[in-house]
Amino acid sequence: MANELDFERPIAELKAKIAELKAFMEKNEIDLQGEVDKLEERLKELTETTYANLTPWQRVQLARQIGRPTTLDYIRGLCDEFVELHGDRHFADDLTIVGGVGLISGQPVTVIGHQKGRDTKENIRRNFGMANPEGYRKALRLMKQAEKFGRPVVFFIDTPGAYAGMSAEERGQSVAIAENLLAMAGLRVPTLSIVTGEGGSGGALGLGITDRIYMLDYAWYCVIAPESAAAILWKDAKLGPKAAEVMRLTAKDLLDLGVIDRIIEEPMGGAQKDPEWMVRKVREVVIEGLRELLSVPIDELLEARYHKYRQMGTYVERP
């Protein structure tokens, strides 16, 4: 139960009680199956009720859970063959952003995404999913290469935000992200992005200006992390749950607002509960999305991309 979130503890405790009762039955050869059945029915109801009524903050917490599939996990499940490419040809190879060339059902593609770690050691190596300028420049290099060879590009977004340290600013973090936004707006190949966990700030947008934007059900996508918003608005990062309530950062909110195009279902409790199922599901959705995009002439695709982003942020003034 160590990895369970606070709101998941009643579920974990009930699971433990059922396991304990089953072990007692087996050890003492006593038939308590009726009690087990009742507890399992209660567990099913509790689980469904809990995950059907998640608050925005609870969704943020689930999106951050260790054990969710990473970009490399999706790449392994998505691509029949894959060659990872490294470096930005200017400064270094940022391990926070991974990318390369692969085959999806015979279709050549470029895949790029944020890469988090599964433990503290790997997270330090991957900078906790917060990319430096060289990461975005590597992504830009791979996008341009994809355009040159006519390959569609698939992006996986999972970052709390771009790295905001002094070293990143000295090497042109804002310029690197801005150049990606400009390039993606006019990239003459089909593009598709999936927010798999966290979609924070410009760090997410640096891979997110695409023809189609999909989100996993428990992911979040917003201009800023809830804790950072709370620190700015109320001078207290601990009010992150309050900020999450008003920021409209969930997949359902963003679908209603027209920011994203599709919500991808997750297993009950999140992708970390069944990573293999999640990877297979994403593969199906990506293949379907690419098939649709590849059927559209590129000039029509660019026109639709232009209008897609022009209409975001429109509003109506009420008296």
C-alpha positions as a Markdown table, in Angstrom:
| # | Residue | x | y | z |
|---|---|---|---|---|
| 1 | Met | 0.0 | 0.0 | 0.0 |
| 2 | Ala | 3.1 | 2.3 | 0.0 |
| 3 | Asn | 2.4 | 3.7 | -3.4 |
| 4 | Glu | -1.3 | 4.3 | -2.8 |
| 5 | Leu | -2.6 | 7.8 | -2.7 |
| 6 | Asp | -4.6 | 9.1 | 0.3 |
| 7 | Phe | -8.0 | 8.7 | -1.4 |
| 8 | Glu | -7.0 | 5.2 | -2.6 |
| 9 | Arg | -6.2 | 3.9 | 0.9 |
| 10 | Pro | -9.8 | 2.6 | 1.7 |
| 11 | Ile | -9.5 | 0.5 | -1.5 |
| 12 | Ala | -6.1 | -0.8 | -0.6 |
| 13 | Glu | -7.2 | -1.7 | 3.0 |
| 14 | Leu | -10.2 | -3.6 | 1.7 |
| 15 | Lys | -8.0 | -5.5 | -0.8 |
| 16 | Ala | -5.6 | -6.4 | 2.0 |
| 17 | Lys | -8.5 | -7.6 | 4.2 |
| 18 | Ile | -9.8 | -9.8 | 1.4 |
| 19 | Ala | -6.3 | -11.3 | 0.8 |
| 20 | Glu | -6.0 | -11.9 | 4.6 |
| 21 | Leu | -9.4 | -13.6 | 4.7 |
| 22 | Lys | -8.5 | -15.9 | 1.8 |
| 23 | Ala | -5.2 | -16.8 | 3.4 |
| 24 | Phe | -7.0 | -17.6 | 6.6 |
| 25 | Met | -9.5 | -19.8 | 4.8 |
| 26 | Glu | -6.7 | -21.8 | 3.0 |
| 27 | Lys | -4.6 | -22.2 | 6.2 |
| 28 | Asn | -7.5 | -23.3 | 8.4 |
| 29 | Glu | -9.6 | -25.1 | 5.7 |
| 30 | Ile | -12.6 | -23.1 | 6.7 |
| 31 | Asp | -15.2 | -22.1 | 4.1 |
| 32 | Leu | -15.8 | -18.3 | 4.3 |
| 33 | Gln | -16.5 | -17.8 | 0.6 |
| 34 | Gly | -19.7 | -16.1 | 1.3 |
| 35 | Glu | -17.9 | -13.4 | 3.3 |
| 36 | Val | -15.3 | -13.1 | 0.6 |
| 37 | Asp | -17.9 | -12.6 | -2.1 |
| 38 | Lys | -19.6 | -9.8 | 0.0 |
| 39 | Leu | -16.2 | -8.1 | 0.5 |
| 40 | Glu | -15.3 | -8.4 | -3.2 |
| 41 | Glu | -18.7 | -6.9 | -4.2 |
| 42 | Arg | -18.1 | -4.1 | -1.8 |
| 43 | Leu | -14.6 | -3.6 | -3.2 |
| 44 | Lys | -16.0 | -3.3 | -6.7 |
| 45 | Glu | -18.5 | -0.7 | -5.7 |
| 46 | Leu | -16.0 | 1.3 | -3.7 |
| 47 | Thr | -13.5 | 1.3 | -6.6 |
| 48 | Glu | -16.0 | 2.3 | -9.1 |
| 49 | Thr | -17.4 | 5.1 | -6.9 |
| 50 | Thr | -14.0 | 6.4 | -6.0 |
| 51 | Tyr | -12.6 | 6.7 | -9.6 |
| 52 | Ala | -15.9 | 7.9 | -11.0 |
| 53 | Asn | -15.9 | 10.9 | -8.7 |
| 54 | Leu | -12.3 | 12.1 | -8.8 |
| 55 | Thr | -11.5 | 15.8 | -8.1 |
| 56 | Pro | -9.2 | 17.6 | -10.5 |
| 57 | Trp | -6.4 | 17.4 | -7.9 |
| 58 | Gln | -6.8 | 13.7 | -7.5 |
| 59 | Arg | -6.4 | 13.4 | -11.3 |
| 60 | Val | -3.2 | 15.4 | -11.1 |
| 61 | Gln | -2.0 | 13.0 | -8.4 |
| 62 | Leu | -2.8 | 10.0 | -10.5 |
| 63 | Ala | -1.0 | 11.5 | -13.5 |
| 64 | Arg | 2.2 | 11.7 | -11.4 |
| 65 | Gln | 2.1 | 8.2 | -10.1 |
| 66 | Ile | 5.3 | 6.1 | -10.6 |
| 67 | Gly | 4.6 | 3.1 | -12.7 |
| 68 | Arg | 2.7 | 4.8 | -15.5 |
| 69 | Pro | 4.1 | 3.9 | -18.9 |
| 70 | Thr | 6.8 | 6.2 | -20.1 |
| 71 | Thr | 7.5 | 7.4 | -23.7 |
| 72 | Leu | 10.0 | 4.5 | -24.2 |
| 73 | Asp | 7.4 | 2.0 | -23.0 |
| 74 | Tyr | 4.9 | 3.4 | -25.6 |
| 75 | Ile | 7.6 | 3.4 | -28.3 |
| 76 | Arg | 8.4 | -0.3 | -27.6 |
| 77 | Gly | 4.7 | -1.2 | -27.9 |
| 78 | Leu | 4.0 | 1.1 | -30.8 |
| 79 | Cys | 6.9 | 0.5 | -33.1 |
| 80 | Asp | 7.8 | -2.8 | -34.8 |
| 81 | Glu | 11.3 | -1.3 | -35.3 |
| 82 | Phe | 12.8 | 1.8 | -33.7 |
| 83 | Val | 16.2 | 3.5 | -33.9 |
| 84 | Glu | 16.8 | 6.2 | -31.2 |
| 85 | Leu | 18.6 | 9.3 | -32.4 |
| 86 | His | 20.6 | 11.6 | -30.1 |
| 87 | Gly | 21.9 | 15.1 | -29.7 |
| 88 | Asp | 20.9 | 18.6 | -30.9 |
| 89 | Arg | 24.1 | 19.2 | -32.9 |
| 90 | His | 24.8 | 22.3 | -30.8 |
| 91 | Phe | 25.4 | 21.5 | -27.2 |
| 92 | Ala | 24.5 | 18.0 | -25.8 |
| 93 | Asp | 22.1 | 15.1 | -25.8 |
| 94 | Asp | 19.3 | 15.8 | -23.4 |
| 95 | Leu | 18.1 | 12.5 | -21.9 |
| 96 | Thr | 14.8 | 14.1 | -20.9 |
| 97 | Ile | 13.5 | 14.1 | -24.5 |
| 98 | Val | 13.9 | 10.9 | -26.5 |
| 99 | Gly | 13.2 | 10.4 | -30.2 |
| 100 | Gly | 14.0 | 8.5 | -33.3 |
| 101 | Val | 12.6 | 6.8 | -36.3 |
| 102 | Gly | 10.4 | 3.7 | -36.3 |
| 103 | Leu | 7.9 | 1.6 | -38.2 |
| 104 | Ile | 4.2 | 1.4 | -37.1 |
| 105 | Ser | 2.5 | -1.4 | -39.1 |
| 106 | Gly | 4.9 | -0.7 | -42.0 |
| 107 | Gln | 4.4 | 3.1 | -41.9 |
| 108 | Pro | 7.7 | 5.0 | -41.2 |
| 109 | Val | 7.3 | 7.6 | -38.4 |
| 110 | Thr | 9.3 | 9.8 | -36.2 |
| 111 | Val | 8.4 | 9.5 | -32.5 |
| 112 | Ile | 9.5 | 12.1 | -29.9 |
| 113 | Gly | 8.5 | 12.4 | -26.2 |
| 114 | His | 9.4 | 13.4 | -22.7 |
| 115 | Gln | 11.0 | 10.6 | -20.7 |
| 116 | Lys | 10.6 | 10.3 | -16.9 |
| 117 | Gly | 12.3 | 7.7 | -14.7 |
| 118 | Arg | 10.9 | 4.9 | -12.6 |
| 119 | Asp | 13.0 | 5.6 | -9.5 |
| 120 | Thr | 14.9 | 8.4 | -8.0 |
| 121 | Lys | 18.2 | 7.5 | -9.7 |
| 122 | Glu | 16.6 | 7.4 | -13.2 |
| 123 | Asn | 14.6 | 10.5 | -12.5 |
| 124 | Ile | 17.7 | 12.4 | -11.7 |
| 125 | Arg | 19.2 | 11.1 | -14.9 |
| 126 | Arg | 16.1 | 12.2 | -16.9 |
| 127 | Asn | 15.8 | 15.5 | -14.9 |
| 128 | Phe | 12.3 | 14.5 | -13.7 |
| 129 | Gly | 10.9 | 15.0 | -17.1 |
| 130 | Met | 11.9 | 18.7 | -17.3 |
| 131 | Ala | 13.8 | 19.2 | -20.6 |
| 132 | Asn | 16.6 | 21.7 | -21.2 |
| 133 | Pro | 16.9 | 23.7 | -24.4 |
| 134 | Glu | 19.0 | 21.1 | -26.1 |
| 135 | Gly | 16.1 | 18.6 | -25.6 |
| 136 | Tyr | 13.8 | 20.9 | -27.6 |
| 137 | Arg | 16.5 | 21.5 | -30.2 |
| 138 | Lys | 16.9 | 17.8 | -30.6 |
| 139 | Ala | 13.2 | 17.5 | -31.0 |
| 140 | Leu | 13.3 | 20.3 | -33.6 |
| 141 | Arg | 16.1 | 18.5 | -35.5 |
| 142 | Leu | 14.0 | 15.3 | -35.6 |
| 143 | Met | 10.9 | 17.2 | -36.7 |
| 144 | Lys | 12.8 | 18.8 | -39.6 |
| 145 | Gln | 14.3 | 15.4 | -40.6 |
| 146 | Ala | 10.8 | 13.9 | -40.6 |
| 147 | Glu | 9.5 | 16.7 | -42.8 |
| 148 | Lys | 12.4 | 16.2 | -45.2 |
| 149 | Phe | 11.6 | 12.5 | -45.6 |
| 150 | Gly | 7.8 | 12.8 | -45.4 |
| 151 | Arg | 7.3 | 10.9 | -42.2 |
| 152 | Pro | 4.4 | 11.7 | -39.8 |
| 153 | Val | 5.4 | 12.7 | -36.3 |
| 154 | Val | 4.0 | 11.3 | -33.1 |
| 155 | Phe | 4.7 | 13.1 | -29.8 |
| 156 | Phe | 4.3 | 11.9 | -26.2 |
| 157 | Ile | 3.9 | 14.6 | -23.6 |
| 158 | Asp | 4.6 | 14.0 | -19.9 |
| 159 | Thr | 6.4 | 16.9 | -18.2 |
| 160 | Pro | 5.7 | 19.1 | -15.2 |
| 161 | Gly | 7.3 | 21.9 | -17.3 |
| 162 | Ala | 10.5 | 22.8 | -19.0 |
| 163 | Tyr | 13.6 | 23.1 | -16.7 |
| 164 | Ala | 13.6 | 26.6 | -15.3 |
| 165 | Gly | 17.2 | 26.6 | -13.9 |
| 166 | Met | 19.7 | 29.4 | -14.7 |
| 167 | Ser | 21.7 | 27.1 | -17.0 |
| 168 | Ala | 18.7 | 26.5 | -19.1 |
| 169 | Glu | 17.9 | 30.2 | -19.4 |
| 170 | Glu | 21.5 | 30.9 | -20.3 |
| 171 | Arg | 21.3 | 28.5 | -23.2 |
| 172 | Gly | 18.0 | 30.0 | -24.5 |
| 173 | Gln | 15.2 | 27.9 | -23.1 |
| 174 | Ser | 12.4 | 30.3 | -24.2 |
| 175 | Val | 13.9 | 30.7 | -27.7 |
| 176 | Ala | 14.2 | 26.9 | -28.1 |
| 177 | Ile | 10.5 | 26.4 | -27.2 |
| 178 | Ala | 9.4 | 29.3 | -29.3 |
| 179 | Glu | 11.2 | 27.9 | -32.3 |
| 180 | Asn | 9.5 | 24.6 | -31.8 |
| 181 | Leu | 6.1 | 26.2 | -31.7 |
| 182 | Leu | 6.8 | 28.1 | -35.0 |
| 183 | Ala | 8.1 | 25.0 | -36.7 |
| 184 | Met | 5.3 | 22.7 | -35.6 |
| 185 | Ala | 2.7 | 25.3 | -36.8 |
| 186 | Gly | 4.0 | 24.9 | -40.4 |
| 187 | Leu | 5.4 | 21.4 | -40.4 |
| 188 | Arg | 4.4 | 19.8 | -43.8 |
| 189 | Val | 3.7 | 16.3 | -42.4 |
| 190 | Pro | 0.9 | 14.9 | -40.3 |
| 191 | Thr | 1.4 | 15.4 | -36.5 |
| 192 | Leu | -0.3 | 13.8 | -33.5 |
| 193 | Ser | 0.4 | 14.3 | -29.8 |
| 194 | Ile | -0.7 | 12.4 | -26.7 |
| 195 | Val | -0.6 | 13.8 | -23.2 |
| 196 | Thr | 0.1 | 10.6 | -21.2 |
| 197 | Gly | 0.6 | 12.1 | -17.8 |
| 198 | Glu | 1.5 | 15.7 | -16.9 |
| 199 | Gly | 1.2 | 18.4 | -19.5 |
| 200 | Gly | 2.8 | 21.5 | -17.9 |
| 201 | Ser | 3.3 | 24.9 | -19.3 |
| 202 | Gly | 5.6 | 25.6 | -22.3 |
| 203 | Gly | 7.5 | 22.4 | -21.6 |
| 204 | Ala | 4.4 | 20.6 | -22.9 |
| 205 | Leu | 3.6 | 23.0 | -25.7 |
| 206 | Gly | 7.1 | 22.6 | -27.0 |
| 207 | Leu | 5.9 | 19.2 | -28.3 |
| 208 | Gly | 2.2 | 19.9 | -28.5 |
| 209 | Ile | 1.3 | 22.1 | -31.5 |
| 210 | Thr | -0.1 | 19.2 | -33.6 |
| 211 | Asp | -3.0 | 18.3 | -36.0 |
| 212 | Arg | -4.5 | 16.0 | -33.3 |
| 213 | Ile | -4.1 | 16.2 | -29.5 |
| 214 | Tyr | -5.2 | 13.3 | -27.5 |
| 215 | Met | -5.1 | 12.9 | -23.7 |
| 216 | Leu | -5.2 | 9.9 | -21.3 |
| 217 | Asp | -8.2 | 10.1 | -19.1 |
| 218 | Tyr | -6.3 | 10.9 | -15.9 |
| 219 | Ala | -3.7 | 13.2 | -17.5 |
| 220 | Trp | -3.7 | 17.0 | -17.0 |
| 221 | Tyr | -2.7 | 19.7 | -19.4 |
| 222 | Cys | -2.4 | 23.4 | -18.5 |
| 223 | Val | -0.4 | 26.6 | -18.7 |
| 224 | Ile | 1.1 | 26.0 | -15.2 |
| 225 | Ala | 1.2 | 23.3 | -12.5 |
| 226 | Pro | -1.5 | 23.8 | -9.8 |
| 227 | Glu | 1.1 | 24.3 | -7.0 |
| 228 | Ser | 2.9 | 27.0 | -9.0 |
| 229 | Ala | -0.4 | 28.7 | -9.8 |
| 230 | Ala | -1.3 | 28.7 | -6.1 |
| 231 | Ala | 2.1 | 30.1 | -5.2 |
| 232 | Ile | 1.5 | 33.0 | -7.6 |
| 233 | Leu | -2.2 | 33.7 | -6.8 |
| 234 | Trp | -2.3 | 33.0 | -3.0 |
| 235 | Lys | 1.4 | 32.9 | -2.1 |
| 236 | Asp | 1.0 | 29.3 | -0.9 |
| 237 | Ala | 1.9 | 26.3 | -3.0 |
| 238 | Lys | 0.0 | 24.1 | -0.5 |
| 239 | Leu | -3.2 | 25.4 | -2.1 |
| 240 | Gly | -2.5 | 23.5 | -5.2 |
| 241 | Pro | -5.7 | 21.4 | -4.8 |
| 242 | Lys | -7.7 | 24.7 | -4.7 |
| 243 | Ala | -6.0 | 25.9 | -7.9 |
| 244 | Ala | -6.7 | 22.6 | -9.7 |
| 245 | Glu | -10.4 | 23.1 | -9.1 |
| 246 | Val | -10.5 | 26.3 | -11.1 |
| 247 | Met | -7.9 | 25.7 | -13.8 |
| 248 | Arg | -9.9 | 23.4 | -16.0 |
| 249 | Leu | -6.9 | 21.1 | -16.6 |
| 250 | Thr | -8.6 | 17.7 | -16.8 |
| 251 | Ala | -9.1 | 15.8 | -20.1 |
| 252 | Lys | -12.9 | 16.3 | -19.9 |
| 253 | Asp | -12.5 | 20.0 | -19.4 |
| 254 | Leu | -10.1 | 20.4 | -22.3 |
| 255 | Leu | -12.3 | 18.3 | -24.6 |
| 256 | Asp | -15.3 | 20.5 | -23.7 |
| 257 | Leu | -13.1 | 23.6 | -24.5 |
| 258 | Gly | -12.0 | 22.2 | -27.8 |
| 259 | Val | -8.3 | 22.2 | -26.8 |
| 260 | Ile | -8.0 | 18.4 | -27.3 |
| 261 | Asp | -9.6 | 16.1 | -29.8 |
| 262 | Arg | -10.0 | 12.8 | -27.9 |
| 263 | Ile | -9.8 | 11.2 | -24.5 |
| 264 | Ile | -8.1 | 7.9 | -24.3 |
| 265 | Glu | -9.6 | 5.5 | -21.7 |
| 266 | Glu | -7.4 | 4.3 | -18.9 |
| 267 | Pro | -7.7 | 1.2 | -16.8 |
| 268 | Met | -9.7 | 1.7 | -13.6 |
| 269 | Gly | -7.4 | 3.6 | -11.3 |
| 270 | Gly | -4.9 | 4.7 | -13.9 |
| 271 | Ala | -2.5 | 3.5 | -16.5 |
| 272 | Gln | -0.1 | 2.3 | -13.8 |
| 273 | Lys | -2.6 | -0.4 | -12.8 |
| 274 | Asp | -2.2 | -2.2 | -16.2 |
| 275 | Pro | 0.6 | -0.6 | -18.2 |
| 276 | Glu | 0.6 | -3.3 | -20.9 |
| 277 | Trp | -3.1 | -2.8 | -21.6 |
| 278 | Met | -2.5 | 1.0 | -21.7 |
| 279 | Val | 0.3 | 0.6 | -24.3 |
| 280 | Arg | -1.9 | -1.6 | -26.5 |
| 281 | Lys | -4.7 | 0.9 | -26.3 |
| 282 | Val | -2.5 | 3.8 | -27.3 |
| 283 | Arg | -1.1 | 1.8 | -30.2 |
| 284 | Glu | -4.7 | 1.3 | -31.5 |
| 285 | Val | -5.5 | 5.0 | -31.2 |
| 286 | Val | -2.3 | 6.1 | -32.8 |
| 287 | Ile | -2.7 | 3.8 | -35.8 |
| 288 | Glu | -6.3 | 5.0 | -36.2 |
| 289 | Gly | -5.2 | 8.7 | -35.9 |
| 290 | Leu | -2.4 | 8.4 | -38.4 |
| 291 | Arg | -4.6 | 6.6 | -40.9 |
| 292 | Glu | -7.0 | 9.5 | -40.7 |
| 293 | Leu | -4.3 | 12.2 | -41.0 |
| 294 | Leu | -2.5 | 10.5 | -43.9 |
| 295 | Ser | -5.6 | 10.5 | -45.9 |
| 296 | Val | -5.8 | 14.3 | -45.9 |
| 297 | Pro | -3.8 | 16.3 | -48.5 |
| 298 | Ile | -1.0 | 18.2 | -46.7 |
| 299 | Asp | -2.3 | 21.7 | -47.8 |
| 300 | Glu | -5.7 | 20.9 | -46.4 |
| 301 | Leu | -4.1 | 19.6 | -43.2 |
| 302 | Leu | -2.1 | 22.8 | -42.7 |
| 303 | Glu | -5.2 | 24.9 | -43.3 |
| 304 | Ala | -7.1 | 22.9 | -40.7 |
| 305 | Arg | -4.2 | 23.1 | -38.3 |
| 306 | Tyr | -4.2 | 26.9 | -38.7 |
| 307 | His | -7.9 | 27.2 | -37.9 |
| 308 | Lys | -7.6 | 24.7 | -35.0 |
| 309 | Tyr | -5.3 | 27.0 | -33.1 |
| 310 | Arg | -6.9 | 30.3 | -34.2 |
| 311 | Gln | -10.2 | 29.3 | -32.6 |
| 312 | Met | -8.6 | 28.4 | -29.2 |
| 313 | Gly | -9.1 | 31.1 | -26.6 |
| 314 | Thr | -12.2 | 32.7 | -28.2 |
| 315 | Tyr | -14.8 | 33.9 | -25.8 |
| 316 | Val | -18.1 | 35.6 | -25.6 |
| 317 | Glu | -18.7 | 38.7 | -23.4 |
| 318 | Arg | -21.9 | 38.5 | -21.3 |
| 319 | Pro | -23.7 | 41.6 | -20.0 |
